[in-house]
Amino acid sequence: MQVLSVNVGRPREVEWRGKSYRTSIWKSPSAGAVEVRTLNIDGDEQSDLSVHGGRNKAVYAYPGEHYANWAQELGVDLSWGAFGENLTIEGILGDAVTLDTPAEHDVTIADVAEAYATGGEDRNLLRRVAAVPALPEGLRQHFAKLLERA
């Protein structure tokens, strides 16, 4: 794997469909070295810390190999950081991912994404996902609140 670019940005207020939103999606390549800290990268700031940044989400990486396809699909030139990533990387697509220690549960990343995206419509899935101790505390709390509402 190789780091192609380290990207940082600060929050901006943008208008969309008549509403104002604070977002930190716009990142630009850093001119020099930056320090990665426990909660963030120097020079970078997230807008909504409930879903971005912090101990389990301090750095976002995106594969540079995807840029050419997106540029063609969108019909625009894209610079590194265009997808809000802190690290634009290359060389890990198709690499095998193996678990050194099997999980103590059968919940997959797809299960977590489904429970999150559907707001916990499947209560059985929501219970299983909420019980996974390896999930970040904020995400477990989110699922626990959904269960309380059920």
Secondary structure, DSSP 8 states (H G I E B T S, - for coil): -EEEEEEE---EEEEETTEEEEE----EE-SS---B-SS-BTT---S-TTTSSSTTSS--EEEGGGHHHHHHHHTS---TTTTS-SEEEES-TT-----SS--SS---HHHHHHHHHTTS-SHHHHHHHHT-TTS-HHHHHHHHHHHHH-
